[in-house]
Amino acid sequence: MLDDMGIKFTEYNYCLSLIKINRGGTGKEYDDLYYSLAKYYAVKISDELDSKCMVVEDLQRVLLETCNIVTSEELRRTNRELEK
C-alpha cells in the first residue's frame, strides 16, 4: 500500500477494513457504536501484533475530501483542448 494524501500507509504492516452489517442499526447511535468497536478492536489487535495502529472513520470520504479528483471525461476534454 502506498502513502496517499498525507496518510503514511507504508508505516503500517497491516490493513484491516471493518464492514458494517446493517441489520436494523441506523442513525448516529449505530455509527458511534460501530466507530467505538473499531477503535477497541484496533487497540487489541495492535497490542497482540505489537504494531502501530491507525483508525480512520470513512477513509474513502476522507480521501475524496482531500484530493483533487479528475474524471475520465475531464481528462478527455483537456486532451482535446491540448490537441487544438
ZIWODA-V549257 format. One record per pair of residues at least 24 apart in sequence whose ideal C-beta (glycine too) atoms are under 10 Angstrom apart, sorted by sequence separation. I is the first residue (numbers start at 1). J is the second residue. D is the distance in Angstrom with one decimal. If there is no record, write none. Layout:
# ZIWODA-V549257
i;j;d
I;J;D
I;J;D
This chain:
# ZIWODA-V549257
i;j;d
18;42;9.0
16;41;8.3
16;42;7.9
31;57;8.6
31;58;9.4
16;45;7.2
14;45;7.7
14;46;9.1
12;46;9.7
14;49;6.9
13;49;7.6
13;50;10.0
14;51;6.5
16;53;9.7
18;55;9.1
13;51;5.4
14;52;9.4
12;51;7.2
13;52;7.9
14;53;9.0
15;54;9.7
16;55;9.6
11;51;9.9
12;52;5.7
11;52;6.3
12;53;7.8
12;54;6.3
17;59;8.3
11;54;8.4
8;52;9.8
15;59;9.9
9;54;8.6
8;54;8.7
7;54;7.8
7;56;7.4
7;59;8.3
5;59;9.9
4;59;9.6
7;62;7.9
7;63;7.9
5;62;7.7
6;63;10.0
5;63;5.5
4;63;6.6
5;64;9.5
7;66;8.9
5;65;9.2
6;66;7.2
5;66;4.7
6;67;10.0
4;66;9.2
5;67;5.4
4;67;8.0
